[in-house]
């Protein structure tokens, strides 16, 4: 599966048995640790739509989706 993360294309392995079905994909919650964000506090958007933390486990990422992940910056 090919998705765009923060402007860069990324190839992910197929997610499983129904990889050819329109519902095939990985959840945004499962994707974040794969991308190195683990339990980090981040803001996320899929295809330009903000995805709150509480609904990431139900947000399915599919082929061609655009994912934006923003981490807060410290400093002053």
C-alpha positions in Angstrom: 0.0 0.0 0.0 1.4 3.4 -1.0 0.5 6.5 1.1 1.9 10.0 1.5 3.2 10.9 4.9 4.2 14.5 5.6 4.7 15.0 1.9 6.8 11.9 1.2 5.5 8.7 -0.4 5.8 5.6 1.7 5.2 1.9 0.8 3.6 -0.2 3.5 3.2 -3.9 3.3 -0.4 -5.1 2.6 -2.4 -5.4 5.8 -3.7 -8.9 5.6 -6.3 -11.3 4.3 -8.6 -8.8 2.5 -5.8 -6.6 1.1 -7.7 -6.4 -2.2 -11.0 -5.2 -0.8 -11.9 -1.5 -0.5 -12.0 -1.8 3.3 -8.4 -3.1 3.4 -6.0 -0.8 5.3 -4.4 -0.1 8.6 -5.8 2.2 11.3 -4.1 5.5 11.9 -3.5 4.4 15.5 -1.6 1.3 14.4 0.3 3.3 11.8 1.8 5.9 14.2 4.1 3.5 16.0 5.3 2.0 12.7 6.3 5.5 11.7 8.3 6.1 15.0 5.7 8.2 16.8 4.7 5.6 19.4 3.0 7.3 22.3 4.1 10.8 21.3 1.6 13.6 21.5 0.9 14.6 17.9 -1.8 16.1 15.8 -3.0 14.1 12.8 -4.9 14.6 9.6 -5.9 12.3 6.8 -6.6 13.8 3.4 -6.8 17.3 4.9 -9.2 16.3 7.6 -8.2 16.6 11.3 -8.3 13.2 13.1 -8.6 13.5 16.9 -6.7 11.1 19.1 -10.0 9.5 20.3 -11.0 8.3 16.8 -7.6 7.2 15.4 -8.3 3.6 16.1 -11.3 3.7 13.9 -9.7 5.8 11.1 -8.7 3.4 8.3 -5.8 4.5 6.1 -6.1 3.4 2.5 -4.0 3.3 -0.7 -3.2 6.8 -1.8 -4.2 8.6 1.4 -2.3 11.8 2.5 -1.3 11.7 6.2 0.0 14.7 8.1 1.6 14.3 11.5 2.6 17.3 13.5 4.5 17.2 16.8 4.5 20.2 19.1 7.7 22.1 19.3 9.1 23.4 22.6 10.9 26.6 23.0 10.1 30.3 23.2 
